Amino acid sequence: MRSFVLLMFALLLPCGAYAQQASPIGQWRTIDDHSGKPRSIVEVYANADGSLSARILRLLDLSKGANPPCDACRGALHGRPVVGMVIAWGLHADDGGWSGGRILDPDNGKEYAVKFTPVDGGRKLEVRGYVGVPMVGRTQVWQRE
């Protein structure tokens, strides 16, 4: 019996390590779609209800300044500083990722449905923003910091 317990522990230990590694929680480097250059550092974090959100920690592309206002945003976010802004919210775990949330593109002020999928052993995060169905959308790949 003791051998069986040790064997099960040895087999399940890597599963726990993989689950932690594949979590989107942490800091991510976003990449500009057009230039391919690093654009910002985003932090994905867990909320008290178990959902995930993401906020901009720092801009790496300073062409618009270190902390420009979100002039394209609507409502309460209009004119607010981009650094510190929550850009994704309401994501819940599903098969192979997190979905059911929304993401804001500060460049155009539009919101989209979003899905996060860890890839490459959790070193990269596919962030798919879409309208309606996931097939109609755009995917960015963020790199873990």
N, C-alpha and C positions, 0 to 999 in steps of 0.2 A: 504494500500500500504506500509506503513512504517513497519508494522508487517511482510509483505512478504520479504522486503529487509533485515530486521534483521534476519529472518529465513534463508534466502539464505546465508547471511554472516556467521551465526553460522554453517551451514552445510558445507560450502566451506573452512572455516578456517582450519579444520583438514587436508584437502587435501593438502593445501599448506605446512603445517608442515611435512606431510609424504613425499612430493616430495623433500623437503630440506633434510630430514633425509636419504632418499634413494639415495642421490647423492653420487657418488664415490669420489668426491673432498674432500681431507683431507689427513691425515697421517694414514698409515696402517702398521701393524706388519706382516711380512711374516714369514711363518713357514716352516722349512726344511721338505721335503717329507720323508726322511729316518729316521731322529732322532725324529721328532715331536717337536723340540726345536725352539724357536724364532731365526730368522736368520738376519733380517734387518728391518729398518724402511724406507718405501717408501712413497713419497708424490705424490698424484694424483692432477693435477692442470689443469685449463682451459687455453687454448691459445686464442689469439685475434680472430681467425677464428671460435671459438666455439668448436673446437676439444679438446680432452683430451690427456694429456701426463702424464708420471710418471717418477720420478727420485729417485735414492737411496740417502737418507739423511744420513744414518748411518748404520754401520754393528753391529750386536749384537753377531754374531759368529766371534770371533777374531782369529780363528785357522789359518787363512792365513794372519793375521796382521790387523791393524786398517783400512788400505786403500790400499789393494793390487792392482796391475795392472791387467787389463783384458788381460791376455796372450792368451786366447782362441779366443778373438775377432779378426775380420778381418778388413782390411782397416784402416781408420782414427782412429778407436777405439782401435786398437791393442796397448797394453802397457799403455793405459790411466788408471788413477785411477778409481776404481769402484764407490767410494763415489762421488756423484754429477753427475754420468752418467745417461743420459736419457735412460730408458730401455723399455718404451712403448710410442707410439705416434700414432696420426692419428685416434683416436677413436671418433665416432660420435653417438649421441643418436639414438636408434632404439626401437622397442617394448620390454620394460622391461629391457633394459640395454644399453650398448655402444659397438659398434663393428666397423669393417672396418679398424682397426689399425693393428699395428705390435708390437711384444714384443721380446726383446732380452734376451736370457739366458746367463748371463756372465760366467757361469760355462763351457759351451761348445761353446760359440760364435755364436750360431745359432739363427736365427730369425724365428718367427712363426706368423701366423695370430692370433688375440686375440679378446676375447669378455669379457667385464666386466659385471657382474650381481650382483647388491646389493641384499643381502638376510638378513633374520632375522631382518627386520625393519631397514636396513642400517647399522647394527653393524658388518656385515661381507660382504666380497666381493669375489664372485667366479670369479677367473681369469682363463679363459680357453684358453690355447695355442694349436694351431692345424695346421696341414698341409692339405690344400685342404678343407675338410669339417669338421665342428665342432665335428662330431662323432668320428673322428680319432684324438685324442689329449689327453691332460692331464689337469686336473683342480686342482688349488691350492685354498685354502680358506685363505684370508687375514683377519685379525682382526683390527677393527678400534682402533686407539690409543686414 
